[in-house]
């Protein structure tokens, strides 16, 4: 069981007591509370949790509005395996001090151990809203968050020159992420081989002069992390060029036929080729007034380089290239939003993918 954030001996100073709720003589009550808190701290450190529980309950009889004591009592109950009671004790702490991160984090741990994963995640997320750098809360979230924690550690360790330890975290984070994504190396290899076979030299001889004559799009493609963003920024600094970013339009246009891509390409006629080019152009974002060109910098469009030349023979293609080792390490050290980068979470699969891309 993951233990809640444990308070130290100074976790509940008498000065923090909500004196407006203290009953009886104020000075006498504070003295009593100090003695009780000291006793509870000693009992907890001695692992006499049943006695600490009793002492904390006595404190709450005197000061029922003391959020820290409700929290400490919940922690003490957790140590005894009284999870349901612990959750009930944490709730007053959350109500009294909703802006304190640990009063959300602690019940999150208990709820997780009880199997209430959705409720637990909600508590962790609330703690992170209040304290974004709460490492324990980040780590306690479901595995989908753990790769990012590993990545943060890797970055911090690399910054201080601990390269070996940083790489261990990269490996650990990538291993977790790889389990979460569906990637079939053999299927990917077969898809790339099929593209190479379909877009053979003879196809371009056959369709010479076909396609849409527009020269509006500028395609920037290559391996991810190979410099396409920088190239697009340079292009977009020209007064005639609008930076379109990473567009999925070409991918959608390629899949517009009933037969799977790229098999159907060989069965097209000149009108079909032109139709795909026109459909892509029609789907592009509106270009601002004064601009005449637009970039499409989706790196994985390298798989459609043959299609681009076929359907838009006058479009420019800029292929960004980087040292393959540097390129692969850059991919491996990132966590991508979309699953089409699933090949980047395993070094062997990443190396093979880069090899297929280059050759």
VENNOR-V767889 format. One record per residue. N is the residue number from 1. RES is the residue in one letter. D_FIRST is the distance of its C-alpha to the first C-alpha in whole Angstrom. Layout:
{{N RES D_FIRST} {N RES D_FIRST}}
//
This chain:
{{1 X 0} {2 X 4} {3 X 6} {4 X 9} {5 X 12} {6 X 14} {7 X 17} {8 X 20} {9 X 23} {10 X 25} {11 X 22} {12 X 24} {13 X 28} {14 X 31} {15 X 32} {16 X 30} {17 X 30} {18 X 32} {19 X 35} {20 X 37} {21 X 35} {22 X 35} {23 X 37} {24 X 40} {25 X 42} {26 X 40} {27 X 40} {28 X 39} {29 X 36} {30 X 35} {31 X 36} {32 X 34} {33 X 31} {34 X 31} {35 X 31} {36 X 28} {37 X 26} {38 X 27} {39 X 26} {40 X 23} {41 X 22} {42 X 23} {43 X 21} {44 X 18} {45 X 19} {46 X 20} {47 X 16} {48 X 19} {49 X 16} {50 X 19} {51 X 22} {52 X 20} {53 X 19} {54 X 23} {55 X 24} {56 X 23} {57 X 24} {58 X 27} {59 X 27} {60 X 27} {61 X 30} {62 X 32} {63 X 30} {64 X 29} {65 X 29} {66 X 26} {67 X 24} {68 X 22} {69 X 22} {70 X 20} {71 X 18} {72 X 17} {73 X 17} {74 X 15} {75 X 12} {76 X 14} {77 X 13} {78 X 9} {79 X 10} {80 X 12} {81 X 10} {82 X 12} {83 X 11} {84 X 14} {85 X 16} {86 X 14} {87 X 15} {88 X 18} {89 X 18} {90 X 17} {91 X 20} {92 X 23} {93 X 21} {94 X 22} {95 X 25} {96 X 26} {97 X 25} {98 X 25} {99 X 26} {100 X 23} {101 X 20} {102 X 17} {103 X 18} {104 X 17} {105 X 14} {106 X 12} {107 X 13} {108 X 12} {109 X 8} {110 X 8} {111 X 11} {112 X 9} {113 X 6} {114 X 10} {115 X 12} {116 X 14} {117 X 14} {118 X 17} {119 X 17} {120 X 14} {121 X 16} {122 X 19} {123 X 17} {124 X 16} {125 X 20} {126 X 21} {127 X 19} {128 X 21} {129 X 24} {130 X 24} {131 X 23} {132 X 24} {133 X 23} {134 X 19} {135 X 18} {136 X 14} {137 X 15} {138 X 17} {139 X 14} {140 X 12} {141 X 14} {142 X 15} {143 X 17} {144 X 20} {145 X 19} {146 X 18} {147 X 22} {148 X 23} {149 X 20} {150 X 22} {151 X 25} {152 X 25} {153 X 24} {154 X 27} {155 X 29} {156 X 28} {157 X 28} {158 X 32} {159 X 33} {160 X 33} {161 X 34} {162 X 31} {163 X 32} {164 X 31} {165 X 27} {166 X 28} {167 X 29} {168 X 26} {169 X 24} {170 X 26} {171 X 26} {172 X 22} {173 X 22} {174 X 25} {175 X 24} {176 X 21} {177 X 24} {178 X 26} {179 X 24} {180 X 24} {181 X 28} {182 X 31} {183 X 33} {184 X 36} {185 X 38} {186 X 40} {187 X 41} {188 X 41} {189 X 44} {190 X 46} {191 X 46} {192 X 47} {193 X 50} {194 X 51} {195 X 51} {196 X 53} {197 X 55} {198 X 56} {199 X 57} {200 X 60} {201 X 63} {202 X 65} {203 X 63} {204 X 64} {205 X 68} {206 X 68} {207 X 66} {208 X 68} {209 X 69} {210 X 67} {211 X 64} {212 X 64} {213 X 66} {214 X 64} {215 X 62} {216 X 60} {217 X 57} {218 X 56} {219 X 53} {220 X 51} {221 X 48} {222 X 47} {223 X 44} {224 X 41} {225 X 41} {226 X 44} {227 X 46} {228 X 46} {229 X 45} {230 X 48} {231 X 50} {232 X 50} {233 X 50} {234 X 53} {235 X 55} {236 X 54} {237 X 56} {238 X 59} {239 X 61} {240 X 61} {241 X 58} {242 X 55} {243 X 51} {244 X 50} {245 X 46} {246 X 44} {247 X 46} {248 X 45} {249 X 49} {250 X 50} {251 X 47} {252 X 48} {253 X 52} {254 X 51} {255 X 49} {256 X 52} {257 X 54} {258 X 53} {259 X 53} {260 X 50} {261 X 50} {262 X 52} {263 X 54} {264 X 56} {265 X 57} {266 X 60} {267 X 61} {268 X 62} {269 X 66} {270 X 67} {271 X 66} {272 X 62} {273 X 62} {274 X 63} {275 X 61} {276 X 58} {277 X 59} {278 X 60} {279 X 57} {280 X 55} {281 X 57} {282 X 57} {283 X 53} {284 X 53} {285 X 52} {286 X 55} {287 X 57} {288 X 58} {289 X 61} {290 X 63} {291 X 61} {292 X 62} {293 X 59} {294 X 55} {295 X 53} {296 X 50} {297 X 48} {298 X 45} {299 X 45} {300 X 44} {301 X 47} {302 X 49} {303 X 48} {304 X 51} {305 X 53} {306 X 56} {307 X 55} {308 X 56} {309 X 59} {310 X 60} {311 X 60} {312 X 60} {313 X 63} {314 X 63} {315 X 60} {316 X 59} {317 X 56} {318 X 54} {319 X 52} {320 X 50} {321 X 49} {322 X 47} {323 X 46} {324 X 44} {325 X 42} {326 X 41} {327 X 41} {328 X 38} {329 X 36} {330 X 37} {331 X 35} {332 X 32} {333 X 31} {334 X 31} {335 X 29} {336 X 32} {337 X 31} {338 X 33} {339 X 32} {340 X 36} {341 X 35} {342 X 32} {343 X 34} {344 X 33} {345 X 30} {346 X 31} {347 X 33} {348 X 35} {349 X 36} {350 X 36} {351 X 39} {352 X 41} {353 X 41} {354 X 43} {355 X 45} {356 X 46} {357 X 46} {358 X 49} {359 X 51}}
//
